[in-house]
Amino acid sequence: MAARFLVLIAVVVSLCATVVVAVVGDGRPLKMSCAGNYSAGSQYHKNLDELLAAIPTAAAHNHGFYNGTVGAAPDEVFGLVMCYGELTLDAGPCRKCLARAPAGIMQLCPGSRTARAVFDECVVLYSDVSFFSVAGDLTAASFNVRHDVGWRSTSTQGFAPYDPPYVVDAAAMNRTRSELIASLSVTAANSPLRLASNDTRYGGSPSMYGRSMYGAVQCRRDLPASECTRCLSGYAARLPRLFPNNSRGAIKGYSCILEYDIVSYEVPWMELPSETTRRDFQRERALQDQVLSSRRRKRQSRLVAAVIGASAGGVFVLLCLSLSAWYLLYRRRTAATAKRSELDQPLNEATHFRGRNLEEELEQGTGPRRFSYGELAAATDDFAEGNKLGEGAFGSVYRGVLTTMSESDLPVAVKKVSKSSRQGWKEFVSEVTVISRLRHRNLVQLIGWCHDHGDELLLTYELMPNGSLDDHIYSVENVMPWPARYDVVLGVGAALLYLHHEAEQRVVHRDIKPSNVMLDASFNARLGDFGLARLVDEGRRSHTTGIAGTMGYIDAECFLAGRASVESDVYSFGVVLLEVASGRRPAVVTDGGDDAIHLVQWVWDKHGGRAARILDAADARLNGKFDGAEMERVLVVGLWCTHPERAMRPSVRQAVGVLRFEAPLPSLPAKMPVATYGPPVATVPAVGRSDGSAGATVSMAAGSASATSSLACSG
């Protein structure tokens, strides 16, 4: 039973795993705006209800488009809905959007006389003023930026599985993209459907892989050609700034959309250029067959001779080998028994958690699937070195492709966990007990596990082809654009909101940092690495014992008390926010270069009580190419979450509300408060000591405002 548990514990290695991409199925728009107010039960309210109720049916009978009015001034309502792309009534995404978007916009903009919402598959607009035939506002407030596009959501057969997110020759890419989008814009403006898509050859040699740039543009069908051209040209002019070297991207606005994608495809090797080449190929193949046949005959002759010769001395050789093998096995068995006794200790300790056998619980549950060793070996080409993604203290991680699940050719990451790692097993226990019960789009999902081949435990996760957030915000070659950073921030916030407030049982992650934020193929943020996470029962104090986490992301009180809590998770989240916005690590080197201060102190110094100054902390590599309101909120919320006084920090729900522009910015002091931690009555053991000596006092910062927190914690 101890050996079987290996499976379970490794069941959740933190391999980890977004840009948050909202979908109509979630009822959340990619972009929205609301204005004006009407009274409940008013004539405008009745007209609006009538219009929105008619939209799904009317659009379904007009190939996914409808615009019309209900009522008369001053209560007249103008409305429009349109599906994106070449979607018809038979297209599931269009049908769902037409059915759900009208009700969704009413919930998102209750009591508003004007509302606009861009969903993943459609756009919905209504107003008390006519907007037909006019593209309207084309500023940054009118569109959503996405770094994933729809080409990969369709068939990927024949395409290279992992196209890089950035290109090397940005100038060449921009020229090709500009020419393609310009051509498509002319076609769409003169098309009855105001829609155009095409592809063009893009760089590279066609010897093994070819590359094409696909593009698609679309305008609202009520727009005249001139307004369609104006809208597409306005968005196209923003492409070099929003996607300077991205291999794919999309802009979805209230009046038009455009997207592009560079895709590699395999060139069939059987396409021979001429009949002469084909005959040469056949002659070469025939010659190879003759050589192989000759070699087989020689091997058969040698085999017969070897069998006859071996039979003469076989008995004597077997006797000698048997005696030698017995002696060697005896020696090895004696040594292995002693070693196994030592290795089984952490395994036996890890097999049960809170009195339950974890492996049996997994096998009986509906969570991760149990794979055979053969399935995972086949998926990784027998764990070939070429598929190795990395190696750590607790095992190696391999890239693989599963073909035995419902989704064919599913990219996965398989981790082989070493049985000999005591600390590794303890962390795997935590992951198994925590992540197997969590389901959220912004968390890395454990797909399955295996333990039927020796002492190794294999864990299977979603493959995160774009690596970690840490790889991108500190990349020297490629600067991560601000829209992608902002979407990642919202994704991490959504994951933490789920762990703290929406999961069946509250979870304290205890190790939130950029390297534990993974990015999937669409750059959606996925929070991973639950090796240090703990479950917290409702109604009990929301803390865990023992210092855990990474220096720079642990607040001082957590470090001194040896306890992690939801508040310490909030602190870590705040540090990540400041990193994403500033492009700096937690330790910031001062201007003199001789000293370093914490990133929180550095940003607070920039804040200085005036919002205009806090933008000085923005990543200089962005060259000012960011939304000022979004940047301000990320920086201010980052300071709020890292407030030295734990009681002054927001909950994750409050922080996410401000980041989503659902709540106003908090008021923070001009200078960073001073926090002093010390024992109020009884003494507190210093970290790493057990002699009962008095606790330590830590000064977090210098400033005019001060706050003192007493620390009285035990085990």
N, C-alpha and C positions, 0 to 999 in steps of 0.2 A: 504493500500500500504506500510505503514511503516513496518508492521509486515512481509510482504512478503520479504522485502529487507534483512531481517535477513539472508535469504538464501544466497543471493548474497555476502554479506560481508564476511561471514564466509567462503565463497567459497574458500578461499585459505589459511587456517591456515598453519603456517609453521610447519608442522610435519617433513618434510624434508626427505630428503633422504640421485661405484664404482669402484680400478684397472680399467683403461680404457681398454676395450676389442675391438680392431679394427676388422672389418669384411670386407670380400671381397666386400660386397655390397657398402661399403663406399669407396672402392678402396684404402684403407690404409693397409699396411702390419703390421704384428706383429713384424717382424724383417727384416732388409734389409741392404745391403751393396753394394757400387758401386766402381769401380776402372777403371783406364785407360780412354782413350779418342779416339774417331774416328771422322773423318770429315763428315759433312753432305753431302750426295750424293756419298760417297766413296763406293768401292766395299764391304767393310765390312758392311756398313750401309744397302746395298741392300740385302746381304746375311742374315743379322739379320732380316730384315723385312720379308723375305721369310720364315725363320725358325719360327718366332713367329706367322705368319699367318697360318702355317700348324699345329701348336701345338693343338688347340682345336679339330679339326677333327681327327687327328692321335690318340690322347689320348682317345677320345670317342670310338674309335674302338678297344681299348686295355685295357678296364676296368679301365680307369682313369690314365693310365701311358704312357709316351712316352719319348724316348731319341733318338737323332739323330744329324746329322751334315749337314751343307750346305756350299758349296764352297771348296776352296783349300787354303793351307797355302800360304802367311801369313794372308789371309783374311777368313780362315775357322772359322765357328761359331759352337760351341758345345752347345746344348740345352737340357733341361730336364724339365718335368712337371709331378707331381704326386698328386693325391687326397689322403687325409687322411682317414683312416678307411675303413670299408667295403662298400665303396661308388661305385655305378655303374653309367652308363649313365642315369638311371632313377632317380638317387638321385639329387634333385634340387640344393643343395649346391655345389656338385661337378660340375654339369653342368654350374652353374653360375661362379664358380671359373675358369674353363677352358676357358670360354668365355671372362672374364674380366681381369684376371691376366696378360696375355701377354701385353695388352695395358696399364695396370696399371704400369707394371715395366718399360715400355718405358717412361712414364711420370715421374716416380720417379727417374729414372737414365738416363736422356737425354744425349746422346753422350758418354755413358760409354761402354767400350769394355768387361767389366765383371760386372755382376749384379746377386745378389741373394736376393730372397724375400720369406719370410714365411708368407702366408696368413692364415686366420682362417680355411680354408678347403683344402688348397693345398700349394705346394711349387713350385717355378719357378726359374730355374737357367740357365744362359748362360755365355759363356766365349770364349775367343780366344785361350784358352789352354784346352786340354782335362782333364776333372775331373771325367770321367766315372770310375766306379768300385773302387773308393777311397772315404772313408768317409770324409777325409780332416780335417780341423780345428775343434777341440772340445772345444775350450776355451769359456769363457763367451760371447765373441763377436759373437759366432756362433749360439746362441739359444735364445728363448724367454721363460720367466717363467710366468706361469699363475696359479692363485689360484682358478680358476673355471674350471671344466671339463665338458665333454659332457653328462655324464650320466643323469643329471637332465634336460637336454633339450629334452629328449625323454619322454616316458610315465612315470609318477610318481604315477600311480594308485597303491594303496596298500603300499606306502612308507610313512614313517613319514615325515610330511611337513617341519619340521625345524631341520635338523641335525646341530649340533654345528660346527663352523668352525675350532675348535681346539679339540684335544683329551687330556684326563687327563694323561693316561699312555703312554708317548711318547716312552719309551723303547720298550714296547710291540708292539706298532704300527710300529716302525721301523723294528723290527724283522719280523713281518708279511709282511710288504711291501717289504723288501729285498728278502724274500723267493719267494714271488709272482712274482716280476719283474724278478728275476733270472730265474725262471722257464719259464716265457713267452719269455725271450730273447733267450733261447735255442730253443724253439718251432718256434719263428719267423725266426731265422737264418736258419733253415732247411725247411722253408715253401716257396713254389714258389712265393707267394705273399709277402713274408717277413713281415707277419702280424700275430699277435696272441693276443687273449683276453680271460680272464677267471675271475672267482671270487673265493674267499675263505672265510670260516667262520671267523668272527672277534669278539672275546670277547662277553661279555654280556650274560644274561640269556634269553632263548627263550620263557619264559612264556608269555610275551605280545609282546615284540619287539625283533627281531633278528637283527644282524648286519653282513653285508658282506663287504669285501673289493674287489672292482672291479679294474681290471688293464687291460691296453692295451698298446702294443708296436708295432712299425712299422719302417721298414727301407726302404730306396730307393730300388726299385726292381733291379737296376743294380748292387748293391753291392754284393760281394761274402759273404759267411757265416762268414768268419773271420772278414771282415770289418763291417758287421752288428753287430756282437758280440762286437767288439771294440767300436763302436759308442754307443750302448745301455749301455754297462758297464761303459763307461766314464760318461754318463749322470746319470746313477743309483748311481754312487759314490757321485754325488753332492746332491742327495735327502736329506740326513740328515742335510746338511747345509742350503739348500734353503727352505726345508719344515720340520723343526725340530719337530713340533707338529701339523701340519696342517692336517685336515681330508681329504683334497683333494688337488690335484695339478697336473700340467702338465709341461713338458719341450718340446718345439717344436723347432727343429733345422733344418738346411739345409739338413742333411743326415738321421736323424731318429727322432722319437718322442716317448715319454712314458708318461703315465698318470695313476693316481689312484684315487679312490673315495670310501669313507666309507659311506654306506647307510643303514639306518634302515628300516625294513619292518615289517608289522604287521603279527603276526601268527594267522591264522583263529581259533577262539574259538570253532567252531563247530566240530573240529577234536577230537572226543572222543576216548580214548585209547583202549577200549574193549567193547564187547557185554554186559558184566556184568555192566560196568559203564553206558552204554546206558540205560539198563533196570532200574537201580537205578534212573537215571535222569528222566525217564518217570514216575516212581512211585511217585517221589517227585513232579513232575508237576501236576499229578492227585490229590494228596493230597491238593496242593495249590488251585486248582480249587474248591474242595469241601468246603474248608474254606471260600473262597470268596463268593460262592453261599449262604452259611449260613448267612454270614454278610449282604448280599443284602436283604434277607428275613426279618431280624431283623430291618434293616433301613426302609424298606417299612412299617412295622407295626408301628414303632414310628412316621413316617411321617403322617399316617392317624390320629393317636391320637392327634398329634400336630395341625393339621388343624381344627379338631372339637373343641379343646379347645380354639384356637385362635379366632374363629369366635364369641365367646360369648362376649369378651371384646374388639373386634377389633375397634368398632366405637369410643369408649372412648380413646383408645390409639392413634388412628390416629389423633383425634382432638388435643390432647396434643402435639404430635410430630409436627403437622403442625404449631402450634403457636410458638413452640421453634425454628423450622427451619427458619421461617420467620424472627424472631428477629436476629438470628445469621447471616443469609445472609445479612440482612440490615447493620449490623455492619461491616462485612467483605467487603461489596461492597463499603462502604464509605472510608475505609482505602485503599482499592485497587485502587480506583480512584485517590487518591492523589499520591500513589506510581507509578502508571502507567504513570502519567503525567511527573514524574521525569525520569523514565526509558526510555520513548519514545524520550527524547531529543537527546541522542547520536544516537539513531536509525534514527531519522529524519535527523540529520546532515549527517549521513553516507549513506543515501539512494541515494544521488546524488553526482556525482563527475564530475567537469568541466561541469556542466549543464546537465548531462545525467543521466537517471534512470538506475542504474547498473543492477538491477534484470531483467528488460525488455530486456536489451542488452544481458544478458547471455542467457535468454530463446530463443531469436531470433537467437543467434549465433550458431556456430558449435563447441563450446568449451566444457566445462564440462557438463556432463549429469545430469539431475534432477532425483533423486531417490525418491521413496515414503518412508515414515517412516517405513512401514512394511518391505520393502526390507532390510533396514539397520538394523532393529531390528532382523530380521531373520539371517542376516549375522553375527551378534555379539552375538547370543544366548540371545537376549533381553538385551544387554549391561551387560552381566554377569560380576561379579567382577573378576572372573578367567581370563577374556579376557582383563582386564584393563592393558594397557601398561604404563600409567602414568597420572598424574594430575597436572595442573598448575593453574595460576590465572585466565586464560580465559576459562577453561573447562577441560574435561577428554578425553583421547584417548584410543580407544579400538581396539583390533585385531579382524578381521573378515574375512569371506570368502564369496565372492559373487558368486552366481550360476545363476544369471539372465542375465549376459552379454554374449557377443559372446564367450569370453574365460571362459569356465566353471572352477569353483573352483579357482577364482582369489583372492589371498590374498590381503587384503586391511587394511588400518588403518582409522578408523572413529573417528572424533573429534566432541564432543558435546560442542558447544560454548555457554557460558553463556551470556544472553542478558544484564545482569546488569553491565558488564565491559565496561566502557566508553573508556578507552585506548585500550582495546582489539578490540572494534569495529573500532576504527580509524586505527589500524594496519590491520584489515581484509579488510577495504576499499582499502588500498594500495595493499594487496595481490591480491584482486579480479581484480583490474584494471591493474596489472602488469602481474601476472603469467598466467592469462587466455589467453593471446595472445602469450605466449612463448612456443616453442617446441624445445627441445634439449635433446639428450641422457644423458647429464650430469646434468640435472635439475630434481628436484622432480616434478612429474606430478600430477596435480589435476585431479581426475577422475570424481567427481561429487559432488552434494550438495543436501540438502533437507531442506524444511521448510514448513511442513504441519501438525505439531503436537505441538500445544502450542507455547511457546516462544523460543524454542530451535532451534538453527541452526546447522545442521549436515554437515560436510565436509568429503569427501572421497578421500583418497590419495593412491598412490602405497605404499605397505608395504615394509619397508626397514628392512629385518630380521637381518642384521648385525649391526644395530645401527648406531652410529656416529663415525667419525674418532677419536674424543676425547676419546671414550671408548677403542680404540685399542692402540693408541700411548702412552697412560699413563697406560695401563693395567699392574698390578703387576704380575699376573700369566703368561701371554703370551706376549712375545715380538713380535711385528709386524715386519715381515721380510722386508728387504730393497726393494726387487723387488715390493712388494705390496705397500710400501710407495711411491716409485717413480711413479708407475702407478696412484696412487691417486693424486699426485701432477700434473701430466699431465691432469688428468680428471678435476680437479678444474680449471686449466688454460684454458682448452677448454671451460668450462662453462662461465668463465669470459670473454673470447675472444668473445663468442657469445653475451653476454649482452652488451658489450661496442662497438663492431664493426660490428656484423653480424645480430643482431636483427633489425626488421623493425623500431623500435624506441629505442634509447639508454636507457639503464637501469643502474642506480647506485644502487648497492645492499645495501651498508651502514652497513652491519653487517657480514662480512666474518670472520669466526673463525672455529676451528675444530668441535665444537659441532653443527654447521650448515652444515657440510659436512657429508652427510649420505652415507651409504654403502649398496648396494643392495645384492641380494643373491650371485652374482658373484664377489662381492667386487668392483664393479664399483662405482666411486665417483659420488654423486649426490648433487649438491648445492641446499639448501632449505632455508626456513624461509625468505620470502619476505615481512614480516610485516613492515620493515623499508625502503623498496626499493622505488625508485622514478623514474618516466619516465622523460627523458630530451630531449627536442626538439632539432633537428639538427639546427645549425646556431645560437644557443643561448649559453650563457656561461654555461658550463657543471657543474653547482653546484646546490645544494639544500640548503634551509635554515633550521636552527634548528640543534642542536647537537643530533646525534643519533649514536648508536653502543655500543660497549663494551670496557671499559677501558683496555688498553694494546694493542688494535688493532686500536686505533684512533691516527692519527698523530697530532703533536702539533698545527700546523697551523689550521687544521680542528677544533680542540677543542677551540682555541682562537677565530676564526672567526665565529664559530657556523655554518659552512657550510661543507657539504660532497660533494665530487666530484669524478670523475673517478680516479684522482690522489690519493685520500684517499682510494679508493677501492684497488688501486695498493699497497699502503702501507700495508693495512690489509692482502693482499695476500702474501706480503713479510714476514710478521710476521708468517703466517701459514707455509710458506716454511721453515723458520728457526726452527719452532717447530717440524715439521716432521723430519727434518734432525738431530736435536740435542736431541729430546725427552724431551725438557725442556719447561716449561710454560713461558709466557712473562716476569714474574718477576723472576730473577735468584738470588739466595742467594750467596753471595760472600764466598770465602774460609774461612774467619774468622767466618762466620755464624751470624754476627751482623748487616749486611746491605744487601740490595738487589739492583740490577741494572737491567735495561731493557735488554731483550734478545738481542736486536739489538746491544747495546753497548758491551755485553759480546762476541758475535760472532765477532764483528769488532776488538776487542782486540786480539782474536785468529788469525784473518786474518793477521794483521801486515804487509801487503804488499807482503807476500809470500804465494803462493798457497799451499805449503807443510804444512804450519802451520794451515791453515783454516780447514784442515781435523781433527785437534784436537777437533773441536767443534762437531764432529759426535757423535751420541748417543753411549755411552760406552757399553750399554747393547747389542749392535749388535756384540761386540767382533771382530770388524774389518771385519765382513762378509757383505761387500757392494762393489759396483762398485765405485772405486775412482773417475773416471771421472764424473759419475752421481752425486755423493755426492758433489763434488766440484762445479758443476753447480748449484745445488739446493741452496747451501749455498751462493755462490757469487750472484746469481740472487736475493736471499732473501735480501742481503745487498743492492743491486742495487735498488730494489723496495722500501726499507725503507730509502733511502737516505734522510737526513734531509732537503735538498733543493728539494722542490717539482718539480722544473723545471729540475732537474737532474735525476728524476725517468724515467724509460722506460714506454712505453705504454704496455698494456697487450700483444699485438701482438709481440712486441720486446722481452718481457720476455719469452713468450712461444717459440719463435724461438730459443732462446739460450738453453732452457730446452730440446728442441727436437734435439739439435745438428745441427740446420740449420743455426746458426750464431755463431761467435766466442764469447768468454767470454769478458765482458766489463772490462775496466781498472778502478780500484777503488783506492782511496788514501789509504796510509798505515794506517792512523788513521781516526777515524770517524770525519767528519767535524762538526764544530760548527754552529748551525743555530740560529739566533736571530730574533725574530719577534716583531715588534713594529710599531706604527703609523708613516707614513712619514710626513704628514702635519696635517690632522685633527685627533682628538683623537678618539679612539675606545673604546666603552663601555666594561668594563671587563665582563667576563662570569658571568651570573646570576645577573647583575646589570643593571639599566636603568637610572642612574643619569648622564650619559654622562661623567663619569670620564675616565681618560686616561687608555689605554690598558696595558696589562702586557707584560713582556719580559721573554722569556723562553730560558735557555741555555740547548741544547740537549746533548752536550758531550764536552769533552776537547780533543783538538788535534791540530796538527800543521796547518792543512788546515782549513780554515774558510769560511763560506758563510753567508751572511745576506739577509734576505727576509723581505720586508716591508709588512705590513698588513693594508689594508684600505678597510674594508667590511662593508656593512650595511645590516640589516635585511636579 
